Amino acid sequence: MEFNHKPVLLQECIDGLNIRQNKKYVDGTLGGAGHSMEIARILNNTGMLIGIDRDEEALKVAKQRLDKFSNIKFVHGNHDNIKEILQELRIDGVDGILLDLGVSSYQIDEAGRGFSYMKDAKLDMRMDKTQTLTAEYVINNYTEEELARIIYEYGEEKFSRQIARKICEERNKQKIQTTKDLVKIIENAIPKFAKNKEGHPAKRTFQAIRIEVNDEISPLYNTVINSIKSLNKGGRLCIITFHSLEDRAVKKAFTEATGKCTCPKELPYCICNKEQLGIIINKKPILPTKEECEINSRSKSAKLRIFEKT
């Protein structure tokens, strides 16, 4: 299957990174190299571009697409470990970092990966196929309380308890192994009046399980702070989020990185001694245009936030 992925907010990211030749940049979520292609074109074989992805298939495709550029280092890894990755490459600081936190169209559309509730496949959902935790394990081994919490917190699903209860009832009969099985369980758990009101009834649960399998939320705050600290003075961090949990984590990290005091208001003076790392470039997130949303429906929930190291 061809690796197709339209880069979201492409020009806005390029403008936000403020790319200069002979400098160093990181695409921490390389994917199909949509953003990296434009970064590499502007660098024009000067400076350096480090492309990181946890999906080995994405890296393979990106290497082919970027083969005409000689200044790129490809890393099979997780952007959550950006600090360690740069240390291994013996790079003290970079001038721009881009993180596109969305799942690529290829990963969703490739039936065998188990990301899609529209195609029957094994319950996998791993972005990195070398990791051990899968959606099948989560669905068949987590407690009812754990499942309900994940589906509610990560999927913002109001019927999380009903879905978790139904999953546990069905797995007691036989192991749940496919996306088709899980979709049927979810559909049976949701009341008739609520079905198809906000898209496919399995959409939010599948999102929640994917986030749990790939640990997308819990490290995000530290990832943002480590990314900012990895920037040279004047360097920019651009992050695209696709749902409220991600956006809140990024916004919180950005705010604290400005050195904003978090002490209780009743204290006469500051005791938290927050370190000021830089400034927020856009107080409100940058959203895709109406035209982009029409062309690429997966861009509709995208938000871009930009931070500059000072």
N, C-alpha and C positions, 0 to 999 in steps of 0.2 A: 504494500500500500504506500502511495506517495505521501511524504511528510509535508502536508500543507498547513500553514499557520499564518494568518494575516496579523502582522504586528499591530498592536493596539496603541493609539496615541503616538504614532511614530514621530511625526514632526515635533510634537510637543515635548517628547523625550529628548530628541536631538537638540532642540533649543534649550531645554532645561539643563542638559549636561554641559553646555557651553564648550563644545569640543575644540581643542587646539592641537595642531600637529606637534609631533615630537613629545607628546605627553602619554601617560599611561591610563588605560581605562579598563573597567571590568564589566562584563555582562554576566551577572551571577545566575541568570536563568536563560541560558543560550537558546534552548528550544530549536526551532527551525532556522535560526540565525537571521530572522527578519530585522530586528533592531541592529544586530551586530554588522550586518551587511552595510548598513548606512554609516555606522560608526567607522568601520574599516575603510569605506570609500572616502570619507572625509580625512582620515589619518593618512591615506595614500601611501601605505608601507613605511610610514614614519612612526616613531613612538612604539607603543605596544598595546595590544588588546588581549585581555585574558578572558576566555570564554569558559564558564563553569556550568555543568549540568549533571544532575544525578541520573539522568536517563541515557544509557549507553547508545541507544538507537538514535537519539537526538544528536548526540556528539558525532556519530558517524556521518549523519546527513549534513551537519553543520560544517564538518571538515571538507566535504565534497563541494559544498556551496561557496566556501571561503578559500578554496585552494589557490586562487590567483593572488591572494594576499600573503606576504611572507612574515608579517610581524605579529602573528597570532599564536598564543599558547592555549592549548585545549586541556581542560582539567575535568576528569570524572570525579565529581564531588558534590557536596551540598553547600549552597550559599550560606547556610547557617554557620559553616566553618571557614568563613572568608578570611578571618584573622590568621588561622593556622595555614591555610592554602597560600596566602601571600608570604608568610614566613618561610614555608618550604621552597617557594620560588625565589627567596632572598630579595623580596621587594619591600622596601621600607614604607612606601606610600604611593597612592595612585591619585589621579586627578579627576576621576569620575567613576561612579558605580551605578549600574542600572539593575533593578530587580523587578521583573514582571511576574507577579505571584499567581497568575492564572494558569490553569491547566491547558496545554496546547490542544488545538483542534485535532491533531493527529492522535494524541493519547485518548481523547474522547471517542473519536470515530473508529479507531482500530478495535474491532469487536473483541479480540483476544485479551485485551488489557482489563476488561471488566469495569471500566469507568462509566459506561453508558447504560442507562435504564431502558434504552430503546432497542438494544441488541442483546441477544442471549450469549452469555459467555461464562467462564468460570469466575467466581468471586475473587478477584485479585486486587486491582486498584493500586498496585505499587508503581510509583514513578521510577524508583530504582529497583530493578528486578533482582539485585543481589541482596536486598534486605530480606529478613525472614517473616516479618509481620505482614499478613494479608487480610483482605476483607473477609475471607472465609473464616479465618481464625477469630476475628472480632465478632462476627455474627454468631458463631457457634460456641464461643467460650466465655465471652464477657457476661457478667451477671445482668439480670434484668434492670437493676438500678443503674449500672454503668452504661448500658445501652440507652436507657431513657435520658440520662444526663448528656451523653454525647449527641444524641439526635436533637435534643432541645437546645443545647449550647451552640453546637457547630452548625446545625441545620435550621435553627430557629423554627422548629416544627412544633406547633401547638398540640398535636396529637402524639407526642413522643412516647408517653406512657402506654397508650393503646398499642402503638407499633411495637415497642419493646416487649410488651406482654405477649403479643401475637407471635413474634419471632421465637420467644422462648417456648411457647406452646407447640409450635410447628417443629422446632429442632428436637424436641423431646420425642417426636414421632419418627423423624429421620433427619439426617444431616442436611443442612441447607448449603448447596454447592454452586448454584448458578444465579446470575442476575435475574433471569426470568422467574425463578422460584422466589427470590426476594421481592421483586416487584409485585407478584401476586399476593404475597403476605401483606405488604404495605397497603395495597388496594383494598384488601379485605378488612384491614384494621381501621381505615379511615371512614367516618360516617358518610353516607351517600350525599348528604346536603353539601359537604365540603369538597367533594371530588371535582377536579378540573376548574376550581375557582381561581387558583393561583398557579396555573401551569400543571404539569404532570404531577400526580400525587406522590411519586417516588423521588422527585427532584431534590427535595431538602434532605431526605434521609441518605440518599446516595452521596450528596455533598458532605454530610456529617461523617459518614464512614470513611470517605476518601481523606478528609482532613485528619482523622484519627490515625489511619494507616500510615500516612506520610508525615505525621507530627508537624503540621503546617502552622499552628498557632502558638504553642507554648514557647518555642525558642525565638519567636519573631522580635520581641522587644530587645533581647540581647543582640540579635543579628543586626538590628538597626544601629544600636549604639556602637557595636564593633565595626560596622561599615563606616560610620562617621569617623571613628578614631583611626581608620585605615586611610583616610583621605589626607592629601597634602593641603596646605593652606590655600583657600580659594577653590578647592575641589567640591564637586556637587554629587549628592546622592539623590537619585530619582527612583521612586517606588510606585508601581501600579498595583492597586488592590482591586479585588472584585467582590468582596462582601464586607459587611459592617464590622465583623470581628477583626479582620485584618486591618481595616482602616483605623479602627479605634486604637489598636496596638501601635500602629505606625504613628498616629497623631500624638499619642501619649509619649512615645519615645522622642519624637521631634521636640515636643514642648519641654520635656525635661532636659534635653540636650542643649536648649537655649540658656540653661542655668536658672530657669524660673524657680523661685523659692517655693518649697512645698511644706513649710512649717505651718502649724496652726496659727490662725489670725490673732489669737489672744496673746501670743508671745511678743514681747517688746522688741526683739531683734532676731535675726536669722541665725539658726544653729545647724541647718542642714548642709550649708556650704556646697551647694550644687555647682558642679563644674560647667562653665560656659564653653560649649564646643563650637557654636556657630549660630547661624540665623535661619529661620524658615523663610523660604523665597516666596511661597504662595500661601497666604493665610487660609484661603479656601481651596479645596482640591480642584484641579483642572479636570473637566469632564469632556468626553468625546462630543464632537459636533453631531448635529442631527443627521448630516450626510453620512458620517462614519457609521453611526448606529444603523442606518438603512442598509449600508453596504455589508457591514459585519455585525450581525445581531449579538455576537458574544462580547462586543465592546460596551453594551448598554449599561452595565453596572460598574464599569471601570472608573477609577479615581486615581489621579496622579498627584503626588506630593513631592516637593523638592526642598532639600536642605543644603546649605552651603557651610563648609568648614571655615572658621575664621582664625 
